[in-house]
Amino acid sequence: MKKKRWYGLLGLLSLLGFIGVFTQERAFLGFFAFALDFQYFFVQADEMQEEQIRRSAALGFFWGMGTSVAAMGLLILAGVTVREGLYAGLALGWGVAVAVYALTGFWYSCREWWHART
């Protein structure tokens, strides 16, 4: 029961989306996608769902770290300063990690729903 609350707290990241509303930094609007994680406050979590979240998070982490390293290396080799390469690589890696987590979580949910119907 307590774990369900932790998953739901990921939805608080959606509050960062208001930075994009009240400033000219429109890239922050993407944080509103985290509002979907508030659903975990209202869903009865079972072992299968927890395992799907763990698997999605692990895939997101590894893809994000790999993307960060690859982007930093390529940018530095392309002649960008180390600091700019680091910032761009970390931003790209974090974005990829979130996207992989969200997409794999969606895929696992759809797959479970499809198997439940048959």
Order of alpha helices (4+ residues) and beta strands (2+ residues): alpha-alpha-alpha-alpha
